[in-house]
């Protein structure tokens, strides 16, 4: 997953987690969200951050959409990207917890709209870059490039996005069931 998208997508997923836990949030005595926040944090640390980190670690030039040369980046930047990805999910949750608790769907959706719009603009603006598998020098020198589809990066994208989708669906379902039981 492209590095600029991870905090945006993470925030949106956090918002979705808060809305899925709306029943539990209404009964929670904790101002932060209690059990639902713990489940959301576990999802962020165990699923979302590793998926985001995979591409930053193994395909850094592609992950930054060839805008920067990964060899010139500070060594700590990939770690910072993964930490930001992990923090973005609970940040989205906490940003809407009060509105979700009050069941104000329009406010919840408005808070998710800006990151969704920014992510869409980034994807539309860089889709031609993201459809190419190369390193920074190959991309800008226009040699040795190949399409993402059918290559190792394409298969990694399919696998990681499949894992992310399945884990997201399971987490949202668990939050909904937790909301009904309490």
Secondary structure as UniProt FT lines:
FT   HELIX           3..20
FT   HELIX           22..27
FT   HELIX           34..43
FT   HELIX           44..48
FT   HELIX           49..58
FT   HELIX           60..63
FT   TURN            64..66
FT   HELIX           70..72
FT   TURN            75..76
FT   HELIX           77..101
FT   TURN            102..103
FT   HELIX           105..130
FT   STRAND          132..133
FT   HELIX           136..141
FT   STRAND          146..147
FT   TURN            149..150
FT   HELIX           152..181
//
